[in-house]
Amino acid sequence: MVDKNMEDKKSKKSSYTIGDAVQIADDIFKLSKEKEYNVGAFVHGLIFALEYAQISYQIPNQQLANIKRDSRKYLKQINNTKK
């Protein structure tokens, strides 16, 4: 029974919405503006963070590719809506 509860907690912690992801991105961009980061260093830092997260959380390449693809689709939809 304890194992089932632990699995439920883990699955709840790992699930998220696109809104959660957008909020994190907004927070990161706000911080970059407050700190007046150099654009090149900012992009480099984002890529570094991505690579670190992939290694640390052992995110499979296929899952990361799916996340990137879904993100591109979402951004394209937003851009099309603005036009």
Buried (B, 14 or more C-beta within 10 A) or exposed (E): EEEEEEEEEEEEEEEEEEEEBEEEEEEEEEEBEEEEBEEEEBEEBEEEEBEEEBEEEEEEEEEBEEEEEEBEEEEEEEEEEEE
